[in-house]
């Protein structure tokens, strides 16, 4: 005669909680599933309930998001433990198995652990924040969308989505255009001829930048570290070059988000101003070929319809006809 199956520890635990008429074989597994679903829903509710409190406590959005993720993960993990107890799992044996398994896959998980550690350093060092415009070492620019323990998400200016492991971005040079002061200083180099009026040249360069709405027109000097720089566009004589005088214009863009647009508008304005100014000319390289007594000799006849021409190459005189054939 077949005996009655011995109830598991999970079934005994559920039997104590439920009335006899609600208990049925396998009720512990159903209860475990309900605990998991309830724990997941509870984690979302806890995050919404504590969201404002955490945001007021941590000023940085990235840190607040990480704290809320940890709170949600803790609630879900607790629901997993509770579901395991109800299902009758023996956590002592599971712990031993996990220890052996973690030793085997430790090498595989090492990069993930490294990214997590670097993520903690990024959150602590605060090189950038969610919403900042940054430039990576390879020249790509974009806005920080999310900072997690393992990676940083960035939307590039080309409207592409970029996910960068924290271990990679922490070992690279990152330029933050939005940190503290969003104003960015730009430069425009202009090579004027030596015959140009340099005072008018400098004035034209400064006017070209001052007339653009996206450029800082003036005001108190801008502080960079312990140094102070003029806020208004200022042109300087940079160098006496071979083909002209190099004048460099320094000006400040109000926002770092459209630097190419700002440079283009300033240069377009300068081009229009140069058309109306005769005393300022842009220099460009000139090449002169000098033919003197050290270059040999040249004999040429010029007429309305020349029948012959003479050319000298290396001291040897060749007589050629109109058709290019040697006579």
C-alpha positions in Angstrom: 0.0 0.0 0.0 1.4 3.4 -1.1 1.9 5.8 1.8 0.9 9.5 1.9 3.6 11.8 0.6 5.5 13.6 3.3 4.8 17.4 3.1 7.8 19.6 2.5 8.9 22.4 4.8 7.4 25.0 2.5 4.1 23.2 2.5 4.1 23.0 6.3 4.8 26.7 6.4 2.0 27.5 4.1 -0.4 25.1 5.9 0.2 27.1 9.1 -0.7 30.3 7.4 -3.7 29.2 5.4 -7.0 27.7 6.5 -7.4 24.0 5.7 -10.1 24.6 3.1 -7.7 26.9 1.1 -4.7 24.5 1.2 -4.0 22.1 -1.7 -0.9 20.3 -2.8 1.6 22.7 -4.4 0.0 25.7 -2.7 3.5 26.7 -1.5 4.7 27.3 -5.1 1.6 29.4 -5.8 2.3 31.4 -2.7 5.9 31.9 -3.7 4.9 33.2 -7.1 2.4 35.6 -5.5 5.2 36.8 -3.2 7.4 37.5 -6.2 4.7 39.5 -8.0 3.8 41.3 -4.8 7.5 42.1 -4.1 8.0 43.5 -7.6 4.9 45.7 -7.3 5.9 46.8 -3.7 9.4 47.8 -5.0 7.9 50.2 -7.4 5.6 51.7 -4.8 8.5 52.1 -2.3 10.5 53.9 -5.0 7.7 56.3 -5.7 7.1 56.9 -2.0 10.7 57.6 -1.2 11.6 59.4 -4.5 11.1 63.0 -3.3 12.8 62.3 0.0 15.9 60.8 -1.7 16.0 63.6 -4.3 16.0 66.2 -1.5 18.7 64.3 0.4 21.0 63.8 -2.6 21.3 66.9 -4.8 23.0 65.0 -7.7 20.4 63.3 -9.9 22.7 60.4 -10.7 23.4 59.5 -7.1 19.6 59.8 -6.3 18.9 57.4 -9.1 21.5 54.9 -7.9 20.1 55.0 -4.3 16.5 54.4 -5.6 17.7 51.5 -7.7 19.4 50.0 -4.6 16.2 50.4 -2.6 14.2 48.6 -5.3 16.8 45.9 -5.7 16.7 45.3 -1.9 12.9 44.9 -1.9 13.0 42.5 -4.8 15.8 40.5 -3.2 13.9 40.3 0.0 10.9 39.0 -1.9 13.1 36.4 -3.6 14.3 35.2 -0.2 10.8 35.0 1.2 9.5 33.2 -1.9 12.4 30.7 -1.6 11.5 30.0 2.0 7.9 29.4 1.1 8.9 27.1 -1.8 11.0 25.0 0.6 14.4 25.8 -0.8 17.4 25.1 1.5 19.5 28.2 1.4 22.5 26.5 3.1 22.9 24.2 0.1 22.2 27.0 -2.3 25.0 29.1 -0.7 27.5 26.3 -1.1 26.5 25.9 -4.7 26.7 29.6 -5.4 30.2 29.7 -3.8 31.5 27.0 -6.1 29.8 28.6 -9.1 31.1 32.1 -8.3 34.7 30.7 -8.1 34.3 29.2 -11.6 32.8 32.3 -13.2 34.8 34.9 -11.3 37.0 35.6 -14.2 34.1 36.1 -16.5 32.4 38.5 -14.0 35.6 40.5 -13.3 35.0 43.2 -16.0 31.5 43.7 -14.7 32.8 44.1 -11.1 35.5 46.5 -12.4 32.8 48.6 -14.1 30.8 48.7 -10.9 33.8 49.8 -8.9 34.6 52.5 -11.5 30.9 53.6 -11.4 31.2 54.2 -7.6 34.3 56.3 -8.3 32.5 58.3 -11.0 29.6 59.0 -8.6 32.1 60.1 -5.9 34.4 62.2 -8.1 31.5 63.9 -10.0 33.3 64.5 -13.4 29.9 64.9 -15.0 26.2 64.8 -14.2 23.0 63.8 -16.0 22.2 66.5 -18.6 25.8 67.7 -19.0 27.3 68.0 -22.4 30.6 66.1 -22.6 33.2 65.3 -25.3 35.0 62.0 -25.3 38.6 61.4 -26.1 37.7 60.3 -29.7 35.9 63.6 -30.4 32.3 62.5 -30.0 30.1 64.9 -28.2 26.8 64.4 -26.5 24.5 64.7 -23.5 24.7 62.4 -20.4 21.3 60.7 -20.2 21.9 58.2 -17.3 24.7 57.2 -14.9 24.5 53.7 -13.4 27.0 51.6 -11.4 28.1 49.7 -14.6 27.8 52.2 -17.5 27.1 55.7 -18.6 24.4 56.4 -21.3 25.0 59.3 -23.7 23.0 60.8 -26.6 25.5 62.1 -29.2 24.9 65.3 -31.2 24.2 63.1 -34.2 21.1 61.7 -32.3 22.8 58.3 -31.7 22.7 56.3 -28.5 26.0 55.4 -26.8 26.5 53.1 -23.8 30.0 53.4 -22.3 31.3 51.1 -19.6 32.4 53.0 -16.6 35.8 51.3 -16.7 36.3 52.7 -20.2 35.1 56.2 -19.6 37.0 56.6 -16.4 40.3 55.8 -18.1 39.7 58.3 -20.9 39.9 62.1 -21.2 36.4 63.6 -20.9 35.7 67.3 -21.5 32.7 68.7 -19.6 31.2 71.7 -21.3 28.4 72.2 -18.8 30.3 72.1 -15.5 29.5 75.1 -13.4 29.9 77.7 -16.2 28.4 76.9 -19.6 30.2 79.8 -21.4 33.0 78.5 -23.8 35.8 80.6 -25.3 36.4 80.3 -29.0 39.1 81.6 -31.3 39.3 82.9 -34.8 42.6 83.4 -36.5 42.8 86.0 -39.3 45.9 86.6 -41.4 46.0 90.2 -42.7 48.4 91.7 -45.2 51.2 93.9 -44.0 49.6 96.8 -46.0 46.4 96.4 -44.0 45.3 98.8 -41.2 45.8 96.6 -38.2 43.7 98.8 -35.9 40.8 98.5 -38.3 41.5 94.8 -38.6 41.1 94.2 -34.9 38.0 96.4 -34.8 36.4 94.4 -37.6 37.1 91.1 -35.9 35.6 92.4 -32.6 32.5 93.7 -34.4 32.0 90.5 -36.2 31.6 88.6 -32.9 29.8 91.3 -31.0 26.9 91.4 -33.5 26.0 87.7 -33.0 23.3 87.0 -30.4 24.9 83.7 -29.3 28.1 85.5 -28.3 28.7 87.2 -24.9 28.8 91.0 -25.8 30.5 92.2 -22.6 30.2 92.5 -18.8 32.4 91.6 -15.9 35.5 89.6 -16.6 35.1 85.8 -16.8 37.0 83.9 -14.2 38.8 80.7 -15.1 40.6 79.4 -12.0 42.6 82.3 -10.6 42.7 84.1 -14.0 40.4 86.7 -15.4 39.6 87.1 -19.1 37.7 89.9 -20.9 34.0 88.9 -21.5 33.7 91.0 -24.7 35.2 89.8 -28.0 38.9 90.9 -28.1 41.3 90.7 -31.0 45.1 90.4 -30.4 48.1 90.7 -32.7 49.3 87.1 -32.5 52.3 86.8 -34.8 54.2 88.5 -37.7 54.0 85.6 -40.1 55.7 85.1 -43.5 52.7 86.2 -45.6 51.0 88.7 -43.2 50.1 89.6 -39.7 48.2 87.0 -37.7 45.4 88.5 -35.6 43.6 86.2 -33.2 40.1 86.9 -32.0 38.9 85.5 -28.7 35.2 85.5 -27.8 32.9 83.6 -25.5 29.9 81.6 -26.7 26.9 81.7 -24.3 26.0 78.0 -24.6 28.2 75.1 -25.6 25.5 73.3 -27.6 26.0 74.9 -31.0 29.6 75.8 -31.2 29.9 75.2 -35.0 26.9 77.4 -35.6 28.5 80.2 -33.5 31.8 80.0 -35.4 30.0 79.9 -38.7 27.9 83.0 -37.9 31.0 85.0 -36.7 33.0 84.2 -39.8 30.1 85.0 -42.1 29.7 88.4 -40.4 33.4 89.0 -40.8 33.3 88.1 -44.5 30.5 90.7 -45.1 32.4 93.4 -43.2 35.6 92.8 -45.2 33.7 93.5 -48.4 33.0 97.1 -47.3 36.5 97.8 -45.8 39.2 98.6 -48.4 42.0 99.1 -45.7 41.8 95.5 -44.5 42.8 92.6 -46.8 43.2 88.9 -46.1 46.6 87.6 -46.9 47.3 84.5 -48.7 50.6 82.8 -49.8 52.3 84.2 -52.9 54.9 82.4 -54.9 57.3 84.2 -57.3 59.4 82.3 -59.9 62.6 84.2 -60.4 64.6 83.8 -63.7 68.0 85.3 -63.6 71.5 84.7 -65.0 72.0 81.6 -62.9 68.9 79.9 -64.6 70.4 79.6 -68.1 69.1 81.5 -71.1 65.8 81.9 -72.9 65.1 83.1 -76.4 61.6 83.8 -77.5 59.9 85.5 -80.4 56.5 87.1 -80.0 54.2 87.9 -82.9 50.7 87.7 -84.1 51.2 84.2 -85.7 54.6 82.9 -84.7 56.0 80.3 -87.0 58.8 79.2 -84.6 59.7 79.3 -81.0 63.0 78.6 -79.3 63.3 77.0 -75.9 66.3 76.2 -73.8 66.6 73.3 -71.4 69.7 72.8 -69.6 71.8 74.9 -72.0 70.6 72.9 -75.1 68.6 75.0 -77.6 65.8 73.2 -79.5 64.0 74.6 -82.4 60.3 73.6 -82.6 57.7 74.3 -85.1 54.1 75.2 -84.6 53.1 71.6 -84.6 55.5 70.7 -81.8 57.8 68.6 -84.0 61.5 69.1 -83.8 63.0 70.6 -87.0 
